[in-house]
Amino acid sequence: MIGLTRQVQGLAVFGNLIGIFMFERLDFVAERYAQLQAEGCSLIEQCDGKEFFTKDRWSKEIGSGITRVLSDGDKIAKGALNFSRVSGNLNEGMSAALGVKAEKYAATGISSIFHGKNPFVPTIHMNVRYFAFDNGMEWFGGGIDLTPVYIDTRQAAAFHQHLRQVCDKYHPGFYPEFKSWADDYFFLKHRNETRGVGGIFFDRQQPGADLDFEGWMAFTTELARLYPVLYSELVNGNADKPYSEKEAEWQKIRWGRYAEFNLVYDRGTKFGLESGGNAESILISLPPDVKWKYQFTPEEGSREEQTQKLLKKGINWIEMG
């Protein structure tokens, strides 16, 4: 019995050490991600040239965060770049969603979505995140994807080329794997169409042989810094293009599909609401205005139909450009 008691005590001490180490790592990641939020907001404000981000600090039982929103700008209709740091006990729903058997978790990350005013300015999304658990497991996740209202294959090619260049710096297999993952993830099964032209998506990437902890930190940091630069280029190249009422209506229809994905399939939305996160921050990703038309079919030969036909998995956008 004495030996068993010592083993139990030893396990308890080991568990406490894991917990302390877990939160030390989290402190480091959270500080970096909070800095990236501030940097990104500054660049996007310069790009819009009119409006500034609001800064809403929130605090709940599970943690805290900073929600930063820019609305009705000169070039941006609505967007946000949010930071959060949360922790707590894993309930059954959260444990099932994450596929992890553990008692406690801690997580931090930044997430962002921007919807342009002009229909020719694509919607863009970015997220990088870090999870740690009291069983010693930790992982990184994230990605960037592009959802044009009207698909421009040259812009899609340039977007993917930038992402491939970053991925290739860290591992030659990252871009093809993460690009395919994005095609599968950002997919509306009930519509049999992709959300847009994709990008990269990765989840539950544990530090190890391919990339250690410092490597994953560098990779997610570089993606987060690339994000506002990519978006600024897209805004500056498209925000002043003239557009018609028909094109504005198509934008609302496509925004409706975006809302469908975020409310039906997005894991981040589901986890955030399940964990008791800040609902206003979680749902800020939804477009400012949407439209649904029963059995809407684009006119044959139109630009809308051309875009609809390109909402498929497996397209090599770099070659198409």
C-alpha positions in Angstrom: 0.0 0.0 0.0 2.9 2.4 0.8 4.3 1.8 -2.7 1.0 2.4 -4.3 0.5 5.6 -2.4 3.9 6.8 -3.5 3.0 6.0 -7.1 -0.2 7.9 -6.9 1.5 10.9 -5.2 4.2 10.7 -7.9 1.6 10.8 -10.7 -0.1 13.8 -9.0 3.2 15.7 -8.9 3.9 14.8 -12.5 0.5 16.0 -13.5 1.0 19.3 -11.7 4.4 19.7 -13.5 2.7 19.1 -16.8 0.1 21.7 -15.9 2.7 24.3 -14.9 4.7 23.7 -18.1 1.5 23.8 -20.2 0.6 27.3 -18.9 4.2 28.5 -19.3 4.0 27.6 -23.0 0.6 29.2 -23.2 1.9 32.5 -21.8 4.5 32.7 -24.5 2.1 31.8 -27.3 -0.6 34.2 -26.1 1.8 37.1 -25.8 3.0 36.5 -29.4 -0.5 36.2 -30.8 -1.7 39.3 -29.0 1.1 41.3 -30.6 0.2 39.9 -34.0 -3.4 41.1 -33.5 -2.2 44.6 -32.9 0.2 44.6 -35.9 -2.5 43.3 -38.2 -5.1 45.9 -37.1 -2.6 48.7 -37.8 -2.0 47.5 -41.3 -5.7 47.0 -42.1 -6.5 50.5 -40.8 -3.9 51.9 -43.2 -5.5 49.9 -46.0 -9.0 51.1 -45.4 -8.0 54.7 -44.8 -11.2 55.7 -43.1 -12.4 53.7 -40.1 -10.5 52.4 -37.1 -11.0 49.2 -35.1 -13.0 49.3 -32.0 -11.3 47.6 -29.0 -13.6 45.5 -26.8 -11.9 43.7 -23.9 -14.0 40.9 -22.6 -13.7 38.6 -19.7 -15.7 35.5 -18.7 -15.2 32.6 -16.4 -13.3 30.6 -19.1 -10.8 33.4 -19.9 -10.5 36.7 -21.7 -9.8 38.3 -25.1 -9.8 41.4 -27.2 -12.4 41.7 -30.0 -11.4 44.3 -32.6 -14.0 45.2 -35.2 -14.0 47.5 -38.2 -17.3 48.4 -39.7 -18.6 50.5 -42.6 -15.2 51.6 -43.7 -14.2 53.1 -47.0 -13.2 49.8 -48.5 -14.2 47.2 -45.8 -17.9 46.5 -45.1 -17.2 44.5 -42.0 -14.4 42.7 -40.4 -12.7 41.7 -37.2 -9.3 40.5 -35.9 -9.8 38.9 -32.5 -7.6 37.5 -29.8 -8.6 35.1 -27.0 -7.0 33.1 -24.3 -9.2 30.5 -22.5 -9.0 27.5 -20.2 -11.1 25.2 -18.2 -12.5 21.8 -17.8 -13.4 19.7 -20.9 -17.0 18.7 -20.9 -18.3 15.7 -23.0 -19.2 17.9 -25.9 -15.9 19.7 -26.1 -13.9 16.4 -25.5 -15.8 14.8 -28.4 -15.3 17.8 -30.7 -11.6 17.8 -30.0 -11.1 14.1 -29.9 -9.1 14.3 -26.7 -9.4 12.5 -23.3 -8.3 15.0 -20.8 -9.7 16.9 -17.8 -8.4 20.4 -18.5 -7.5 22.4 -21.5 -6.0 25.8 -22.3 -6.0 27.6 -25.7 -5.1 30.8 -27.3 -5.3 32.2 -30.8 -6.3 34.9 -33.2 -9.0 34.7 -35.8 -10.1 37.1 -38.4 -12.5 37.6 -41.3 -13.0 40.6 -43.6 -15.8 41.3 -46.0 -15.1 44.0 -48.6 -17.6 46.6 -49.7 -17.0 46.2 -53.4 -18.1 42.8 -54.8 -14.8 42.4 -56.5 -12.9 42.5 -53.1 -12.9 38.9 -51.8 -13.8 37.8 -48.3 -10.7 36.5 -46.5 -10.3 34.5 -43.3 -7.3 33.6 -41.1 -6.9 31.7 -37.9 -3.9 30.5 -35.9 -4.3 28.7 -32.6 -2.6 26.7 -29.9 -4.2 24.1 -27.6 -2.6 22.4 -24.6 -4.1 19.7 -22.3 -3.3 18.4 -18.8 -2.5 15.0 -20.3 0.7 16.6 -21.8 -0.7 16.9 -25.4 -0.4 20.1 -27.3 -1.0 21.2 -30.9 -1.2 24.0 -33.3 -3.8 24.7 -36.0 -4.9 27.4 -38.4 -4.9 28.5 -42.0 -5.9 31.2 -44.4 -8.5 30.9 -47.2 -10.0 33.2 -49.8 -13.7 33.5 -50.8 -14.2 35.7 -53.8 -17.6 36.8 -54.9 -16.2 36.7 -58.4 -13.3 34.4 -59.0 -10.3 35.9 -60.7 -8.0 33.0 -61.5 -4.9 35.3 -61.6 -5.6 36.6 -58.1 -6.3 33.1 -56.9 -3.0 31.9 -58.3 -1.0 34.8 -56.7 -2.8 34.1 -53.4 -1.9 30.4 -53.4 1.7 31.1 -54.6 2.2 33.3 -51.5 0.9 30.6 -49.2 3.1 27.9 -50.9 6.2 30.0 -50.5 5.6 30.3 -46.7 4.8 26.6 -46.4 7.9 25.5 -48.4 10.1 27.3 -46.0 9.1 24.9 -43.2 8.3 21.7 -45.0 8.0 20.6 -48.6 4.9 18.6 -47.9 3.0 21.3 -46.1 1.4 23.2 -49.0 0.0 20.2 -51.0 -1.3 18.6 -47.7 -2.7 21.7 -46.2 -4.2 22.9 -49.6 -6.0 19.6 -49.9 -7.2 19.8 -46.3 -8.6 23.3 -47.0 -10.5 22.0 -50.0 -12.1 19.3 -47.9 -12.7 21.5 -44.9 -14.1 24.7 -46.5 -16.8 22.7 -48.4 -20.5 23.0 -48.2 -21.7 19.4 -48.4 -25.4 20.4 -48.8 -24.5 22.6 -51.8 -21.7 20.4 -53.2 -19.5 23.4 -53.6 -16.4 24.8 -52.0 -16.7 28.0 -50.0 -14.3 29.8 -52.3 -10.8 29.2 -53.8 -9.5 27.7 -50.6 -6.0 28.2 -49.3 -4.4 26.2 -46.5 -5.9 24.6 -43.4 -4.2 22.5 -40.7 -5.3 21.2 -37.4 -4.0 19.3 -34.4 -0.4 19.5 -35.5 1.7 18.3 -32.6 5.3 19.4 -32.3 7.6 16.6 -33.4 9.7 15.3 -36.2 8.4 17.5 -39.0 8.5 20.7 -36.9 9.3 21.4 -33.2 7.5 23.8 -31.0 9.6 26.8 -32.1 9.1 25.8 -35.7 5.3 25.8 -35.4 5.4 29.1 -33.6 7.5 30.6 -36.4 5.2 29.1 -39.1 2.0 30.4 -37.5 3.6 33.8 -36.8 4.6 34.2 -40.4 1.2 33.2 -41.7 -0.5 35.8 -39.4 1.9 38.5 -40.6 1.3 37.6 -44.2 -2.5 37.8 -43.8 -3.0 41.6 -43.7 -0.4 42.1 -46.4 -2.3 39.7 -48.8 -5.6 41.3 -48.0 -4.3 44.9 -48.4 -3.1 43.9 -51.9 -6.5 42.5 -52.8 -8.3 45.5 -51.5 -6.1 48.0 -53.2 -6.4 46.2 -56.5 -10.2 45.9 -56.5 -11.9 48.4 -54.2 -12.3 51.1 -56.9 -13.8 48.9 -59.6 -17.3 50.0 -60.7 -20.1 47.5 -60.1 -23.8 47.1 -60.8 -26.8 46.3 -58.7 -26.8 42.8 -60.1 -23.2 42.3 -58.9 -24.1 43.7 -55.5 -27.0 41.2 -55.3 -24.7 38.3 -56.2 -22.4 39.4 -53.4 -25.3 39.1 -50.9 -26.1 35.6 -52.3 -22.5 34.5 -51.9 -22.3 36.0 -48.4 -25.4 33.9 -47.6 -23.4 30.7 -48.5 -20.6 32.0 -46.3 -23.0 32.3 -43.4 -24.3 28.8 -44.0 -20.8 27.4 -43.7 -19.9 29.3 -40.5 -23.2 28.3 -38.8 -23.4 24.7 -40.0 -19.8 23.4 -40.3 -17.2 25.7 -38.8 -15.4 23.9 -35.9 -14.3 27.1 -34.3 -17.8 28.4 -34.1 -19.1 25.2 -32.6 -16.2 24.9 -30.1 -16.5 28.6 -29.1 -20.2 28.4 -28.4 -19.9 24.9 -26.7 -17.2 26.2 -24.4 -19.2 29.2 -23.3 -17.1 31.7 -25.2 -18.0 35.3 -26.1 -20.9 34.8 -28.5 -20.6 38.3 -30.0 -16.9 37.7 -30.9 -17.6 34.2 -32.2 -20.4 35.4 -34.5 -18.6 38.6 -35.7 -17.5 36.5 -38.7 -20.9 36.6 -40.3 -21.3 39.0 -43.3 -23.1 42.3 -42.8 -25.9 41.5 -45.2 -27.1 38.3 -46.9 -29.7 37.2 -49.4 -31.3 33.9 -50.2 -33.2 33.4 -53.4 -35.2 30.1 -53.8 -33.5 27.8 -56.3 -31.4 30.6 -57.7 -29.5 29.7 -60.8 -26.9 32.0 -62.4 -27.7 33.1 -66.0 -26.0 30.9 -68.6 -22.7 32.4 -69.8 -22.6 35.0 -67.0 -19.7 35.8 -64.7 -21.8 34.5 -61.9 -22.1 31.1 -63.6 -18.3 31.1 -64.3 -17.6 31.6 -60.6 -20.2 28.9 -59.7 -18.5 26.4 -62.0 -15.1 27.0 -60.3 -16.3 26.2 -56.7 -14.8 22.7 -56.8 -12.2 20.8 -54.9 -8.8 19.9 -56.3 -8.2 22.8 -58.6 -4.5 23.7 -59.1 -5.0 27.5 -58.8 -1.3 28.3 -59.3 -1.3 26.6 -62.7 -4.6 28.3 -63.7 -3.0 31.7 -63.1 
